[in-house]
Amino acid sequence: MPLDLKPLTALRFAAAMWVVSFHYWPHLAGVGIPGLVANGYLGVELFFVLSGFILSHVYLEGFGEGRFHYGSFLWARIARVYPLHIAVLAGLGVLAVAATAAGMTLGTGLVNWAALPANLLMIHAWGLAPAAAWNHPSWSISAEWFAYLSFPAFAWVGWRVRDRPQLAVIGVLILLFGLYIAFDALAGFQLTEATYKWGALRIVPCFAYGVAIYLLWRSGAMQTRMQAKVWSAVFVAMAVALAQADAPDAAIVTTFGGLILALAGLTSTGSKVLSGRIGVYLGEISYSVYMVCFPWLLMFGKATERLGYDKTLPLGLWVVLFLGVVPLAAVAHHLVERPARTFLRRWASQGFPIGARARNAIRPA
């Protein structure tokens, strides 16, 4: 099995809470939005780069050596993301029907039945949904699904440049900056702001960046524990400083690759930094944090409206909103995400639905 890179698992929680802070901060009364929080939407880019790195870590060598089974790979991805996605979608559907029966509305643009089929198929970030509806943050899961389907193309290129990792990183960064500039010029808004229309394109440069960073880490770019620790601190500081200063998105995203490289280097050099149980556990529930943050905001907002609050909340209630997403995510993780993933993988281990020949290729990424 591939080396368990626990610091990267912990990083997932930080990325999820960065996105949550972006969505929740405007509901805090009387406090301006810091640059770091205002750029919280880039937490999605951090997830995308992480995804490219981790999937390369787990599958790239098998792909290059002919041990990769596309069907089992996709089944593992479905087991990872689909059950919670469909559970949250179903929950919002029940709330929508109940609210309609009671003569209430859940919110402008939330319910769009024409967008439901694309959401069910996880293709609502491919330009195939008429509007941003239902659990809006799930557009990024649709983008991930696009990257999963096209993973053999990323792996094919990555395997052929595996011995030239520096060249791979430079090439991907040229692609990233070039695509960001071209998209802004053509579309009139930044690619990092794309969701249900261009989200599938948004993941491409970040996922490729993650693959290239994996190649750099695989080549032994981090040699010592001290080197990994120092560079981890440097890239955290750089990312925070650039985000706070509202630097160009491409510059901020560039730091994510260095951060992931350094954090992975902590484990490969034998360091236990950021490998504690709490951080790893929070990273494990990070997907649930991301998926339930919008329903929790919706329900909490409706509850506080009945208490006489409008769209903004005093600090005490806002802290309850912000921190409350974590225990709710833990419940979703233990009741839906983890048991469903385990069931689907066990089903696959018995030869269904991917076939017995591919069952041993399922990896717990």
N, C-alpha and C positions, 0 to 999 in steps of 0.2 A: 504494500500500500504506500501511496505517496506520503511524504513527511507532513505531519499535522502542523500547519502554520498558525498557531493559536493567536499570535498578535494580530493577524489579519482578520480572524474571527471577531476579536474585540473591536477592531476598526470598523466593522460593519455596524455596530451599535452606535458609534460616534457619527457615522454617516447618516443613519436613520434619524437620530435625534437632531441632527443639523437640518434635515428636511422638515422635521416636525416643528422646530423653532421657526422656520421660515413661514409655515402655514399658521402657526398659533400666535406669533408675536403681535400681529396687527390687532388682536383681540385684547391686548393689554392696554388699559386706559392710561393716558397721560405720559407715555414713555415713547420716545422716538426709536426708530429701528436702526440699530448699529449696522455698519457695513458688513460685518461678519455674518449677521443674521439675514440681512437683505440678499446676500449671495448664497443662502442656504439651499436654493434650488440646485446648486452645483453638487450637493450631496448625491444626486442621482448620477452625475458623471463619475463620482468616486465609486459608486456601486458598479457602474459599467466597466470601469478600468479593472476593478477587483474581479469582476466576472471573467474578463478575458484572461487575467493572470491565473486564477484558480482553475478554470477549466483547462487551460494549457498545462498547468501543473499536474492535473489528474489524467488527462487524456492524450496529450500531444505525443508522448513517446510511444504509446500504444498505436496511435494513428500512423506514425512514421514507420513502425515495425510491422504493420499489417494486423494488429490485434484489436483494432477499433471496430466496434459494431454499432452502426448508426442507429438501428432500431432500439437497442438497449440504452444507448446514450439519450435518445429522445424520451424514452420511457422514464429514465431516471430524472430527467428535467421536468417532465409532467408531474411525477410523484413529488417533486420538490416544490413546485409553485402552484399547480392547478387546484388542489383541494381547498386551500385557504381562499384562493381567489374566488372560486365558485361559491364557497360558504358565505363570504362577505357579500357577494353579489346577490345571493338568495336572501340573505338577511335584509338587505336594502330593498329588495323587491317586496318582501312581506311588509316592511315598514311603509312602503309607498302605497300598497293596497289598503293597509289599515288606515293610513292618513287620509286617503281619498274617501274611504267609507265614512270617516268621521268628519268630512268636510274641511280637512286641513291640507296644507302643502308642506313638503319637507324642505323645499328650497328651490330657487329658480335654477332651471337647467339640470336638476338632479335626475328627474324621471324623463327618459326619452326612450319609448319602447322601440322605435326604429333603430336605435343604437344597440339594443340588447343582443341581437345575434352576433355582431362583431365582438362584443364583450365576452360572450359565451365561448367564442372560438379563439379568444386572445389575439385578435387581429385589429383591434380598435386603435392602434397607433400606426397603422399602415395606410392611412388615408381612406379607410373603408367604413368608418363610422361617421354619421352625419353631424355629430356634435360631441363635445366633452360631457359625458353623462355618467350616472351611477357612481362607482367608486373611482373618482378621477385619478388618484395616484397610480391606479393599476395600469395606466397607459404604459408605464415603464416595464411592467411585466410582459406586455405585448411586444415591446421593443426587445426585451430579453429573448422572447420566444423567436423573434426574427433572427437574432444572433445565434440561437441554438440550432435553428434549421439550417443556417448557412455556416455553421462551425467547420464543416470539412473544408470550405474554401479558405477560412482563416488558418486552419491547421496545415493545409497544403503549402501555403506561402511560408508560414512560420517554420515548418520542418525544413524547407529548402534554404532558409537563411539562418538556421540554428547555430552555425559556426561563425556567423558575422553579426552578433547581437548589437554592436554599436551602430552598424549600418542600418539594421532593422529599426532601432529607436529613432535615428535621424530621419529615416524615410517616413515613419509614421508621424513624427512631429511636423514634417513638411506637409503631409496629407491633412493633419488636424488643423494647422493654421490656415492652409489654403482653403479647405472646405468651409471653415468658419467665416473667412473673409468673403468667399464667393456666395455662400448662402445668404449672408447679411445683405450683400449687394443685390441679389436677385429677389429675395423674399421680402426684404424690408424689415426683418426682425432677425434676432440672433438664433442660430441653430439650438443653442442651449435653452431657448425659451419654447422650442417646439414640443408639442405633446401628442394630441390625437391625430394630427395631420402629418407631421414629419418625424414622429418619435422613432420610427424604425430606422431612419437615416441618422438620427442623433446618436444612436449607440455605436455606429460603425467605427468612427475614428477612435473612440474611447476603448472599445473592445479590442481593436487592433493594437492600441497602445499597451493594453494589458498583456497581450501576447508577446509583444516586443520586450516589455519589462521582464516578463518571465524568462525570456531567452538570456537577458542580461544577468539576471539572478542565477540562472542555471550555469552560466559560465564562471561563476565564482567571484562576482563583482564585490561582494562583501566578504572580506577575509578574516576579520577579527571581531570579537564582541564589542570592543571599544569603538571600532569604526562603525558598526551597526548602530550602537547607542547614540553616538555623536550625530550621525546623519539622520537618524530618526528625529532627534530634537531639532536639527536644522530645518528639515523639511516641514515639520509641524509648524515651526515658527514662521517659515516662509509662506505656507498656505494661509495661516491666520492673518499675517501682516498684509498679504496681497488682497485677501478677501475684505479685510477691514478698510483698506485703502481703495476699494472698489476698482481694482486693476482689471484689465481685459480678461474675459472668461478663459480664453486660451492660455494665458499666463498662469492663472490659478490651476487649471486642469493639468498643466505640465508638472506642477509640484506633486500631484497625486502619484504619478509614476515613481518619482524619487522616494516618496514616503512609503509606498508599498514595497519597493525594492529594499529599503532599509529595515522595515519591520519584518519582512521575510528573512532578512539577514540575521535578525536577532535569534530566530530559531535555528537557522543553519549553522550559526557559530556557537550554539550551545547556551545562549542566554535564556533566562526564564522571565525576563522583563515582559510585562503585558500578557503573561501566560497563566495568570491566576484564575481560580474557579469563577469568581464573580464576573470578571470581564469576559471570559469565554461564554458563560451562560447568557449574559446580556447580548453578546454577539449572536448566539444561537436563536434568540427570540427577536432579532432585529427585523427579519422579514415580516413577522407578525406585527411589530411596532409600525412598520411602514404601511401595512395593509389595513390596520384598524384605526389609524390616526384620523382619517376623514370621518368614518362613522362615529367615532368617539367625540369629535368636534361637533358634529351635527347633533348628537343626543345631548351633549352637555350644553350646547347653545340653546336648544329647545327648553331644557330644564331651567336654565338661568333666566330665560325670557319670562317664565311663569313667576319668577321671584322679582320681576320688575326691572331686570337689567336689559340693556339694549345689546348692541353688537360688541361692546367693549366691557371688560371686567376689571374689578379692583385686583390688586396684586395677589391677595390671599386666594381668591377664587381662581385666578389665572394659574397660580402654582398648582392648584388641585387639577386643573385641566391639563397642564403640561406634564406633570409627573404621573397623573392617573392613567396615561396611555400605556405605561410600562406594565403594571399589574394586569390590565386588560389584555395586553399582548401576550403575557405569560399564560393567561387562561386560554386564549385562542391557540397558542402554541401547543399546550398540553392536551387540549380537548379536540383539536382539529388537525393542525399542521403535522405534528409528529406522529400521532397514531395513523393518520391517513397515508403518510409517506411510508411508514413501516408496513402497512397492509399492502400497498401497491408493490413495494419491493419484494415482499414475501410472495405475492402472487406471481411476479415475474420470475422469482427463483424456482417456481414450480413449472416454468415453461410457458406461462400465459402472461400477456398476449403476444409476446415477442418471439417465442420459440425457444426450445431448450438449448440450441447451439449458442445463443447469445446471452443466456441468463447469467453466466459467470462474469460477464463484462460490465455488469452494473456496478458503478462506483458511488460511494456516499459523498459526493461533492455537493 
